[in-house]
Amino acid sequence: MDGRLPLFGFTLQKGEIEVFELTATTKGTVEWVIALALVVGGESQSIEVTNHGQPFRTTGFVSPHGYRVEAGTDHWVECTGTPPTCGTTSVPPVELRYS
């Protein structure tokens, strides 16, 4: 890694699955990937998680509505309120950009 301390660590047995739900917020527009440092069978490995080969993009804006992809799904849903409550009906993704 690049000198940063790991946030956490744990062990999975062969065949076990771990699911992470990530939330990203920003005041601008950022692109990001997830870098995983693993030890598999005693060998160090690095895996980069991307959005179909491209960085994930997060754009911050003020709105009473938000959108997210819930864990275990492959579609966007609309979220409203504080704390946010998310619907179950798919909504088309939109590409938001600051000018």
C-alpha positions as CSV (number, residue, x, y, z in Angstrom):
1,M,0.0,0.0,0.0
2,D,1.1,3.6,-0.2
3,G,1.8,4.2,3.5
4,R,-1.8,4.3,4.7
5,L,-2.8,2.1,7.5
6,P,-5.6,-0.5,6.7
7,L,-9.0,0.5,8.0
8,F,-9.8,-3.0,9.1
9,G,-9.0,-6.6,8.5
10,F,-10.7,-10.0,8.8
11,T,-10.4,-13.5,7.5
12,L,-12.8,-15.4,5.2
13,Q,-12.8,-19.1,4.8
14,K,-12.9,-20.7,1.3
15,G,-16.3,-20.2,-0.2
16,E,-17.4,-17.4,2.2
17,I,-18.6,-14.1,0.8
18,E,-18.4,-10.6,2.4
19,V,-20.6,-7.7,1.1
20,F,-19.7,-4.1,1.7
21,E,-22.1,-1.1,1.4
22,L,-20.2,2.1,0.6
23,T,-21.5,5.6,0.7
24,A,-19.6,8.4,-1.0
25,T,-20.3,12.1,-0.6
26,T,-18.5,15.2,-1.9
27,K,-19.0,18.9,-2.4
28,G,-17.7,18.7,-5.9
29,T,-17.1,16.0,-8.5
30,V,-14.6,13.2,-7.8
31,E,-13.6,10.0,-9.5
32,W,-12.5,7.1,-7.4
33,V,-11.7,3.4,-7.3
34,I,-11.4,0.9,-4.5
35,A,-8.0,-0.7,-3.8
36,L,-8.1,-3.9,-1.9
37,A,-4.9,-5.4,-0.4
38,L,-5.5,-9.1,0.1
39,V,-3.5,-12.1,1.4
40,V,-4.7,-15.3,-0.4
41,G,-3.1,-18.6,0.5
42,G,-0.2,-16.7,2.1
43,E,0.4,-14.6,-1.0
44,S,-0.2,-10.8,-1.1
45,Q,-2.5,-9.6,-3.9
46,S,-3.9,-6.2,-4.9
47,I,-7.3,-5.9,-6.5
48,E,-8.8,-2.7,-7.9
49,V,-12.6,-2.4,-7.9
50,T,-13.9,-0.2,-10.7
51,N,-17.2,0.7,-12.5
52,H,-16.9,-1.6,-15.5
53,G,-13.2,-0.7,-16.0
54,Q,-13.8,3.1,-15.3
55,P,-13.5,5.0,-12.0
56,F,-16.7,5.5,-10.0
57,R,-17.9,9.1,-10.1
58,T,-19.5,11.0,-7.3
59,T,-21.0,14.5,-7.7
60,G,-22.3,16.5,-4.8
61,F,-25.3,18.8,-5.1
62,V,-28.1,20.1,-2.8
63,S,-31.4,18.3,-3.5
64,P,-34.2,16.8,-1.5
65,H,-33.7,13.7,-3.6
66,G,-30.8,11.3,-3.9
67,Y,-30.1,8.2,-5.8
68,R,-28.2,5.0,-4.9
69,V,-27.6,1.5,-5.9
70,E,-28.6,-0.7,-3.0
71,A,-26.4,-3.6,-2.0
72,G,-27.1,-6.8,-4.0
73,T,-28.9,-4.9,-6.8
74,D,-27.9,-3.5,-10.2
75,H,-30.2,-0.6,-10.5
76,W,-30.6,3.0,-9.1
77,V,-33.4,3.8,-6.7
78,E,-34.6,7.3,-5.5
79,C,-34.1,8.2,-1.9
80,T,-35.7,11.1,0.0
81,G,-35.9,12.5,3.5
82,T,-33.6,12.7,6.5
83,P,-32.6,10.1,7.2
84,P,-33.0,9.0,3.6
85,T,-35.6,6.4,2.8
86,C,-35.1,4.7,-0.5
87,G,-37.8,3.3,-2.8
88,T,-37.8,0.0,-4.7
89,T,-38.7,1.1,-8.2
90,S,-35.8,1.4,-10.6
91,V,-35.0,4.8,-12.0
92,P,-32.8,5.5,-15.0
93,P,-29.3,6.6,-14.1
94,V,-28.3,10.2,-14.9
95,E,-24.9,11.6,-15.4
96,L,-24.4,14.7,-13.3
97,R,-21.6,17.2,-14.0
98,Y,-20.5,20.5,-12.5
99,S,-19.9,23.2,-15.1
